[in-house]
Amino acid sequence: MIDLKSNSLMGKNLRELQHQQWGSICGYANEIHLAVLKDEVEILKSRAEPHDREHRVRDASLFKIHTTISTLEQRIEEIEGNI
């Protein structure tokens, strides 16, 4: 079970928007959206680089991860272009 109060799902980019005293996320919708997308890209990149034999993924799965990363990065560029 995931402990939602521990903010374990919150990545580095989203954590930068977290209010220090209250713990809530503060910012404009585009800023929050970008932070979440960037955090997801970081997670996927870490999964795309196998560190040892136990964490290796098959070529087809690796291709899907790289495709997803590329799509998310294009979306990030699109949002950044509109700000």
Secondary structure, 3 states (H helix, E strand, C coil): CCCHHHCCCCCHHHHCCECCCCCCECCCHHHHHHHHHHHHHHHHHHHHCCCCHHHCCCHHHHHHHHHHHHHHHHHHHHHHHHC
